[in-house]
Amino acid sequence: MLEKLNKIIEKYENLRDQALQPEVFQNPEKAKVINKELSNLEDTYHIALHYKKALEAQSSAQEILSTEKDTDLLEMAQEELVQAKENIGKFDEQLTIALLPRDPNDDKNIYLEIRPAAGGDEAGLFGAELLRMYMAYAQKMWWKPEIVEEQLSDIGGVKFVMIKISGKSVYSLMKFESWVHRVQRIPDTESQGRVHTSTVTVAVMPEAEDVDVQIDMKDIQMDTYAASSSGGQNANKNQTGVRIQHIPSGLIVTIGDSKSQMQNKEKAFAVLKSRLYQIELDKKQAEEKEIRGNQIGTGDRSEKIRTYNFPQDRVTDHRIHESWSNLPSIMAGNIEDIMDKMVVENQTKLLEASMKGE
């Protein structure tokens, strides 16, 4: 184990030394790769340091117990040995989790789409509440949420909304939000007080980089349109909106939130790349017996993952069979505990798979 720990420590410190070299400063791409690897290894490095220190403390205590005769020293060494063994067990578990195969997309920003499914206006209203929940959660995490495209109903519900969330390890947490969210409550428009059930679909896609997806411009059909915005009367007269179609896949992306056609074009292509990348990820996952990057659930897009039951003040995640109360707080963006439980469940399943040698 000591040899394994030393390798982790040596690798991190070598990378740290490389990052400080002048030739790396002068090569932004190389610096980006090294710094990303450093960031990925940082937690593991600190666990390895603590683990090594605990092993050394255990060895030192055992030596004292085998050589010393002084009662006070023996009593102190015995206490240190008990503490060292406890720390070793803790750090061994942490290191095992830290060394699990990482989803290569975990560090990426995301595009998140919300669409009402069953339930008409009520589904759209709940979609708007989910949007506010995710925006609030992103801000609590010091991420940067940005609405890319938004279509609202006359009563303030969501017809379709897409947001980009940028920050540290966004996909690693938000990837568990994909698929169907169900709400059960009495709509404001329900005169007889009956509980209605509505559904909203959430799609989470990692932001694709140029190395992930290559688009041949011959496969693109693009046109512009007069995008509505808060820019006044002239906003509707300018052809700032951009609609692009990827002919091979049939995907269509429409962006018109910026006053600049160039900005809308850049956003549209970024979204298209991410959608194409997600298609490739889905294909890859379908070919595997187990979904390596996201072990939770079946991955079926029709899968109901979570129910928000307002009359019973309860949120239930059906993948891990766990419920939470205080719905108003959850809808205000306080979903850290839910996210943490999803990560733990995913790690547990990955551990089980690794122990089986899969």
N, C-alpha and C positions, 0 to 999 in steps of 0.2 A: 504493500500500500504506500509506503514511504517513497518508493521509486515513482509510482504513479503521481503522487502529489508533487514531487520535485519536477516532473515533466511539465505539469500544468503551470507551476510557478515559473519555471524557466521559459516556457513558451510565451507567457504574458509579458515577462520582463524583457525578453528579446524584442517582442513587438513594440513595447514601450520605448526601447532604445532606438529602434528603427524609425519610429514616428518623430523622433527628435533630430534625425539626420537632415542636413541641408538639401540633399538630393531629393528627399521626400517632400520637403516644403516646396520645392520647385516643380513637383509633379502632382497636381491636384487629384488626378485619378488614382494614383498610387496611394496618396495620403488618405483618400476616401476609403479605399479598400482596407488599409491597415487600421484606421480609426474605427471602422465598423467591426473588424475582427476583435479589436481591443474591447470595444463596448460589449460585444457578445460574450467575451471571456471574463469580463470584470468580476461578476458575481461569483463565478466558479473559482477564480483566482483567490478572492478573499476567503471563501469557504476552505480552499486548500491550505491557506496560511493558518487558519484557526485549527484545522484538522491536524496539521503537522505539529503545531504547538501543543495540542492535546496529547498526541502520541509521545512527544518528548517529555511532557509532564508525567505521563504514565510510566515511561521508562525510568525517569529520575526517581519517582516514588518507589518503584519496585526495587531499585538498587539500594535505596536507603533501608527499606524493609529487610533486605537480605544481608546487609552489612553492619548496620548500626545496632547499638545496645541501649542507647539512651531512650528512656520511656517517653519523654516529651516529643523527641524527634520521631519516634515510631508512631505515636498517636497522630502527629501532624502529617506524616507521610501517608498514613492510612486514609486520612480525610482527603488528601490530595489525590490519592489513587481512585477513591470513589468518585470524586468530581471529574477526574480525567476520563474515566470510563463512561460516565454519563455524557460528557461532551463528545467523546468519540462516537457514541451511538447517534447523537444528534447530528453531528457533522457528516457522518457516513450516509445518513438518510438524505440530508440536503445535497450532498455531492452526487448521489445516485440520481436524484431528480435533475440536478443541473447538467448532468452528462447525458440525459435522454436526447434522442434525435430531435433537432429543432426544425420547426416548420420554416422553410426558407423565406416565407412571406411575412413572418411574425413582426419584423421591424418596419414593415411598409405602412404608408398612409393608406387610407381607404376611401372608396366612394360607397355611400350608403343610400339605397333607394327605398322609399316607402310608397306602397300602393294599396288602396282599399280593395278588398276582395268581396266577401259576402256581407250584406247588411246595409247597402245603400248609403244614405247620408250619415248614419251612425258610424259606419266603418270609416268614412272620411274624417269625421270629427275625432275619432279615436286615433287615426293616423296622425292628425295634427298634434295630439297629446303625446304620442310616441316621439314625434319630432322634437318637441320641447324637452322631453325627458332626455333624449340623446344629446341635445345641444347643452343642457345643463350639466350632464355627466362629463362631457368633453371639457367643459370649462373647469370643472372641479379637478380634472386630471391634468390641467395646464396644457391641454391640446388646443388646436386651433380649428374650430368648426366653421364652415363656410357654405352657405346655400348656393348651389350651382344652378339649379333649375327648380322652379316651384309653380305648380298649377293648383289654385284654390277654388273651392266651390263658393257659391253665393252666400252660404251660411258659415264660411270660415273653415270648412273641412278641407282635407287634402285630396286632390285628384291624383296628383303625382308630385313627389318631391325627391330631389337628389341633393345630398350634402357631401362635401369633402371634409374629412377630418385628418388633420396633419399633427404629428407629434411623435413621441417616443413609444415604440412598440404598440401602436394603435391596433393593428390587425390581430395581434396576439390575444387581445381581450374581446374585440368587437366581432371576431369571426363567429362566435357562438350565438350571435343575434339573428343569423339568417334563418329564413323560412317563416312559418305561419304563427302569428300572434292572435290569440282569441280574447275577446272582451265580452263579459256578461254583466249587464247592468240595465237599469230602467232609463231609456232615453228621455230627454227633456220634452220631446214631442209626444210621448206616450201618455195618453190621458187616463188610461185604466191601470196604470202602475204595473204593467207586465214587464218581466225581465226579458230582454232581447239578447241574442247571441250574434256577434259580428266578428269578422276576421280581417286582418291586415297582413299583407306580405312584406317582409323586410329582406332585402338583398344586400349583402356586404361583399364588396370586391376589393382585393388589394390593388393599389395604384400600380399600373404596369410601367416599367421603364423601357427605354428603347431596346435594351438587350433582351427583354422578355418577348416583345412583339415587333415584328417588322411589317409595315403596311406598304403595299405597292399602290402608288397614287393612280395607276391605271384601273384599280378596282374601286375607286372612289367616285361617287357622283355627289356634287355639292351645289347647293343653291342658297340664296339669301332671302330674307323676308324682313318686313318692317316689324321690329320687336317693340312691344309695349314696355314702358318703364316709367320711373318717376321723373323722367327728364322733361316733362312738359309736353306741349302740343307737337313740337318737332320730333319728339321721340318716336312717334308712330309713322313718321314720314321717311326716316332714315332706314336703309337696308342693313341694320346691324345684326339681326338674328342670322344664325347659321344652321343649316340642316345638311347633314352628311349621311350618305348611305353607303355601306360597305356591301358591294354587289355580291361577292361570293357567299357571305353569311346572311345577307338580308337585314343586318342590323341597321337601325336608323337612330341617329343622335341629333337632337334639336336643342340648341343652346341660344338664349337671347337675353341673358340677365345683365350683361355688360353693355355699356354705351359704345364700346369699340368692337367693330366687326373682327379685327385681328384677335382680340382677347377671346371673343366667343369662339372663333375658329380653333384657337389653341386649346381651349377647354373641351370643345367637342371632340377633337382628336385624342386628347388625354382620356376622356371617358370611353371612346371607342376602343382604344388600346386595352383599357382595363376590362371591358366587356369581352373582348376577344381572348384576353388572358384568362378570364374566368371560365370561358368555354373550354379552353385547353386544360385547366385545372380539373374541371368536372369530368372530362374524358379520362384523364389520368387516374382520378379517384375511382371512376367506374370500373377501370381495368384491374384495380387492386382488390384483394379479398377484404382488407381492412383499410379504412381511410386513415393514413398515417398522420396527416397534419391535424385532423380533427376527429378524434375517436368517438366523440359523443354523438349519439343519434345515428340514423340511417343515412342521412344526407339527402333524403327524398325531399324535393322542393314542395311537396304537398303536406309534409309532416307538420303537425301542430306541435310546436315546441313549448308554448307557454300560454297560460290562461290567467287573465286579470278579472277576478270576480269581485265586483264592487259591493254588492249587497253583503257579502261575507267578509269584506275587507281582507282579501287574500290573493296573493300571486303564487301560482304553482308552476314550476318547471317540470314538464313531463319526462324529460330525459334523465333527470337525476332524482325524480320523485321527492322533491322538497318544496316546502311552501314558506312564504313570508307574509307577515301582516303589515299594517300601516301603509296601505296603498297610496294615500296622499303624499307621503314622504318619498315613496318609490317613484311616483310619477313626477316628482320634483327633481329627479336625477340622482337620488341616493340609492344607487344600484351596486355599490362596491361589493357588498356581501354576496350578491347574486353572481357577479363576475368572478369573484374569488372562488366560490364553490364550483363554478364551471371549470376553472383552471385546474383545481385540485382533482376533480373527477376525470378530466382529460389526462392529467399526469398519472393517476391511478391506473387507468386503462392502458396507457403506454407502458407502465411498469409491468403490468400483468402480461402484456404481449412480449416484452423483452425477456421476462422470466421463462416464458414458454419457448423462447428462442425463435420467435417469429420475426 
